Amino acid sequence: MDVEVRPARAEELEAVGELTARAYLDDGLLDSGEADGYASVLRDARSRAEQSELLVAVDQAADEVVGTVTFAPPDSPYAELAGPGEGEFRMLAVRAGSRGHGVGETLVRWCTERARSLGLHRLRLSTKQDMSAAHRLYERLGFIRTPDRDWEPVPGTVLLAYALELTPGAE
């Protein structure tokens, strides 16, 4: 699949929010307590676009959005783990029918290059314990587990932390 990564457009925000929420809900990644609260956060693409960098992956052949990610530079309120000199990405989502075609990897690589272009030395992310396909992707791309940064946004929901050390100019 040939995809282009670019900032989400204003007219796409509602669909991007729904794509993000559907990816989490359809995969059973939100328990009953989270389904209402966090799903509304996932649907709020407008806030992410205003307070971070909201990216979409567009299938060039079909001219449709098939994935999204939120890149949080150090000054973004969406950066939950990142410290000074670090970036973070969140809410990576790929439409079910587009998975397995490199869309998620393309979005993660975009975040990595964006962090490098900002001169950051590390890129961080959090992921749920049961997101094993995502864990394999992150590890294949060089991210390492940083268990000292694991955390619980709400009691009983443990998020695993990963980090990628960035070397300026490295690919």
N, C-alpha and C positions, 0 to 999 in steps of 0.2 A: 504494500500500500504506500503510495507516494503522499506524504503529508507535509504541510507547511505549518510551522509554529509561528503564531503572531499574537499580539494583544487582542483580547476579546473586544468586539465592537458593542456599542451601546444597545443596538437592536438585537444582539445575541444574548444579553445578560440573563433574561428569564430562562431561555433554553439551556444555557450553560449551568445555571443553578439547578434546574431540573435534572439535567444529565448527571451532575455530581451527586445529588440526593438519590437518584434512582440507582446509581452504581453501588452505593453503600446499602441502601434498603434491599435491593434485589439480591445482593450477595449475603444478606443476613448479618451485616456487620454492625448493626445498631440493635441493641436489646430493646425491650419494650419501653424502658424508662428513657432511652435516648431517642427513640424513633420520632417523637414529637419535637423535643428540644433541639437536638443536634441536627436533625433533618432540616429544620428551619434555618439554622446557621449555614448548612450546605447549600440551601436554595438561595441564600442571600449573596448572589454573585456581585450585585451592585456595590455592596460595602467592600468586598475584596478588591474590586476594580479601583475603588477610590483610595484604599488604604494599603495597597500592595500592588504587585504586578500580576494580573490575571491573564493567563495565556490559554489559547486554544490550539488544538491540532485539527487542521482542516484536511479532509480527504480531498485531494486535488481533482480526482476523476469525478466524484459525486458532488463536489463543492458543498460539503456539509461538515459541521463540527462533529468530531468523533472522540475527542478527549479534551481534558483541561487540567491545569495545575495552577496553584497559587504560589508565586515566588515572593518571599518576604525578605526584603533587604533589612539591614540592621535597625533602621528607624521605623519599621512597620509594626503596628500593634498586632499583626498576625504572626510575628516571630515569637514563638513560645519558648524555644530552647536556645536559640542563638544568642551568643554573647558578643562582646566587641570583636570586630573583624570577622564575624561569621554571618552567613546567610542561612536561610531555611526554606524548604518548600513543604507545602501542605495540600491536602485535598486533591491528590492525584486521582483522576477518574477517567476511565476509558469505557465507552459504550460497549455493552456485552458483545454485540456482533462485530466489533472492530478489534477485539482482543486477539493476541497472538500474531499481530502483524507489525509489531515494533512501535506502536503509538506511544505506549507508556515509556519505553526506553528513549524515544525521541524527545519526549517532554522532560525527562530527567536529565538527559544530556544538555538540553537547552538551559536548564537551571544551573547545571555545573558550569557551563560557559559564561552564563550571566554573572555568577558569583566570581569567577575569575576576572571578568571584565571590570568588576567593581573593586578588584584588588583584595578580595576577601581570602582568608587563609583556610577556611573550613566551611563546609556545607552540612547542615543538620536536617534531620527529619524524625518524626515519630510515626509509629505504625502499630496497629493492634496486633496482638499475639497470634490471631488466627489468619492473618493476611500472608500466608506462606508463599504464594506466587510473587507478591511484592517483595518479600524478604529475599527470594532467589534473585530477582532483578537487581535489587540494591547491592547485594553481595557480589554479583557478577560484574557490576560497574565499579567496584572498589570500595563501597561503603563498608564500614566495620561497626559491629555492635559496640555501643558505649553504655553498658548496663548501669553505670553510676549515674546516668542521666534519665533512666526509666522513671516514669511518673504516672500519677493517677489524676486526670482532669476532674473526675468524679469518683467517689468511692466505688471500688469494685471494677473499674475500667482501667486496666494497666496498659500503658503505651510503652513500647520498646523504642529506645533511642538508637539512632545510627548516625555516623558522621563520615564524611569524606574529606581527607586532607587535600588541599589544593596547592599545587605547585604552579607558580606563575609560568605561563607559556606551555605547560604540559597539556597533552590531549587525553 
